[in-house]
Amino acid sequence: MTTPQLREIPLPDPAAGPYGITVGPDGALWVTLVHAGAIARVEPDGGARIHPLEPAGGRPLIITPGPDGALWFSRSGDDRIGRITTDGRQSTVVLPAGTGPCGIVAGPDGALWYAGMNSDTVGRVGADGELTEFRLPVTGGFPSMLAAGPDGAVWCTLNQANAIARVGPDGAVDLHPLPTEGAGPVGITAGVDGALWFVEIAAGQLGRITPDGRIDEFPLPDRAARPHAIVADPAGGCWYTEWAANRIGHVDPTGRIDTYPLPTPAAEPHGLT
């Protein structure tokens, strides 16, 4: 494949802690600033506008476009789901205390789904703001990231339970244990091949699971790279971040892996879009 071109865009506060990133309906990049407690809107030319959280101090993690033209994000520090419009207006949905929301995704049903990493739950926020919780059949599983599957379900990584969970629209849960013990799955994405691809941060591997539960694993060349986020590409492969190795990686449909070092040392890449 053609070697990708890397460009870095500085943010106004170098200690803000950019974490999650997505493309908004306005064509800009929207980024969670976990340490600063803010959302950044980044223009393609590099200009950034910072939106402090309302209320303050929510420790935002993951951000995703919603079906309503706004951006939705998890506030892990105060048990809320945040919503911000492209012109900066904010509102929140209050979750049960102790939820600790992490991953969030627009589901196939038009609702927003989130992972309650501290409560062993996956939750659903409807367009009308109605909240529904589905309890996972694990204790201390640390549900982390979510992806909308091709089968109408939502799929979730269980970082400490070493499994992938499938949550149906009715809340029915199927658990799929991973072949590698202590793999620590985190990021997950729906591939164009009809499967879900995910990263195993503790094992230094990528994984692929089909809707019927068949799992394949692909060891990385550097098993200590600690892969974190993953997104599908239109050619059937995926891009992923190696936060401990300061690289971006790519896997093609055959399992071939290529990696690309980042210009800034110790950049710790996390989110990806």
N, C-alpha and C positions, 0 to 999 in steps of 0.2 A: 504494500500500500504506500501511497505518497506520505512522506514525512510531514506531520502536522506542524504548523507554524504556531509558536507560543508567544502570547503577549500578556503582560501583567498590567493591571489597572490599580494604582494606589488609592486607598481610601483615606479620607481626611484624618481619621484617628487610627494609627497603626496598632493600637492595643484593643480595638473594638471587638475582635474575635469573630470575623466572618465565618459562618458555619453552613447554613443551608442556602441554596440558590435555585432559582427557577426563572423561566421566561414568562413575563406577564402578558396579558392581552394587548398591552400598549407597545409591545416590542422591546421594552426595557428589561434589564435584569433586576430581579428583586432578591435581596440578600438579608438573612437574619444576622444580627450582630449580637452574639450571645453575651459578651462581657459588657457591652455598652447598653444593652437593653433597648435595642432600636431595630428598625427595618430601614435598609438602604435601597434606594432606587438608583440604578447605575445606567447611564446612557451608553449607547454603543461607542460614542467618542470618548468615554471615560469620565464624564462629569457625574457627580453623585449628589443626591439629596437625601438627607438623613431624617427619619421620622422617629423620634423617641416614643416608646410605648406609652399608651394611655389605657389603664393606669401604669405607672412606672414599675420597673423591676421584675418583669415577667420571665426573663431568661429564655428568649425565643430560640427554637431549634430548627424545625423543618417548615418550609413554606411551599405552597402549591397553588396553582390557579383553581378557582372554584367555578362551578357552572353558572354563577351569577355575574361574571365579569370582574369579580374582586379577587384579592389574594387572601388565602387563609393560612394561618400558621399556628404551631403549637407553642404555648407558653409554659414551659416545664417548671418554672419557678413559682407560679401562683395558681396552678390547676385551672387554666383557662385555654380556650381556643380563641385566637385573635383573628380579626377580619380587617383588612385595609383596602380601600378603594384606590384606583389609580391616581386620584387627586388627593390622597392622603387622609381621608376620613376613616376613623377607627371605631370598632365596637368589639365586644367580647361575648363569649358564651362561657358561663361558669360551670365547671365540672365538679363532681364530688371530690371532697378533700382527700388528698393523698393519691390522686390519679397519676400525676407526673407524666403528662402527655409528651410523646416524642414524635414518631412518624405521623404524617397526615397525608391523605390522598383523596381526590374526588373519586367516588365509587361508581360502578356501572349503573347504579340506581339514581344518580343525580344528587346524592347526599355526600357530606364530608365524613370520612372515617378516620379515626385516630387510634394510636396504640398507647395504652396506659401502662407505662413501663414499671410503675410502682404498685399497680393494683391488679396485675394479671388480667386486664380487660382489653377488649377492643370496643370502641364506642362509635356511635353514628349520630351525626348532627344533621337533621333534615333541613330543607330549604326554609321551613317555617320556624327553625330554631329548636324543634323538639329533639330531646336527647334520649338515646337508648344505649344501654350498656350490655355487652355480652361477656360473661365471665369465661376465661379460658380454663381448661382442665389441668392446670399446673399451679404450683406454688413457687414464687420467686423466679418465674421464667423470663422476666425482663423483656416483654414484647417491645420491639424497637422500631423497625421500619415497615412500611406498607406498600403494596402495589395492587392495582386493579387488574385482576386476571382476565383472560379471554373467555372464561367460563361463567362470567357473571358474579363471581365471588371476589372477596378481598383476601389477599395473601399477606402473611405477617411473619417476620423473623422473630424467633424466641431466643435471644442471645444467651441466656443462662440455662435454658432447657434443651439446648442443642437440637432444635427442631424448627420446622416450618409449619405454620398453621394456616389452614384454609377456613375462612369464615364465610358461610353462605349468607344470602340476603335475609334468611330467617334466623340467623345467629347460630346455626348448627356448625360445630367445629370439628375438623379432622386434623389430627396431628401426624406429621411425617418426620420421624427421627432421622438425623443425619448419619451417614456411615462413619464419619470421623468423629471420635469422641472429643469433647471440649473444643469444637470448631468455632464457636462464638459467632453465629451469623449476624450480620447487621444490615447493610443495604440490600435492596431487592428491587427488581424492575421487570416489567412484562416485555419479553422479547418479541420480535416480529415473526419468530418461528413457532409461536403458539405455546411456548414454555415460559417459566419464570426463571430469571437468572439472579443470583445472589452472591454476596461475598462472605467469606469465613475469616474474620479478622484475627482470630487466635490461631488458626491453622495455616494461614497464608495460602488460601485456596479460593477458587471460584466454584460456584455450584450452579446446577441447572436442574429444575424440577418440572416435569410435565403435569398437566392437570390430573392425570390418573395416578400421580405419586411416584413416578420413576425418577430417581436421582442419579446424576453424574457429577463427579468432582474433578476439578482441574488444578493441580498444584502449580503455584507460581514459581518462576525461576528463583525468586528471593522469598523464601518462606517466612522471613521476619519482616516483610514489607507492611503488614497490617492494613490490608485493603478495607476501605470504609464505605464509600458510596459507589453506585453503579447505575448506568443508564444504557438503554438499548440504542443501537444505531440502525439506520434503515436498510443496511445490507445484511442483517442477520447476526451481527456481532454485538459487542458491548464495550463501552469505555468505563473505567473504574479509577478510583483514587488510591494511591499507596501512601498513606499519610506518614508512616514511619520511614519510608525510603525516599520521600520527596520527589515522587514521580507520578505521572499519569500513565495508565496502562490500557491496552486494547486487546480483546480476545476476538478472534474471527469465528465463523460458524464451525470450523473444524477443530477448534480448541487451541489454535496457534496464538501465542501471547507475544506482544511487543510492548516495550516500555519506553517512556520519554522523560528525561530528567527536567525538573523545573529550574528556571534561571536563578531564583532566590534560594539560598541555602536554608534548610530547616523551615520551609514554608508551611508544612503540615496541611496538605490539601485534604479537605473533608467533603463538602457537598459538591454536586456535579449536575449539570443540566445540558 
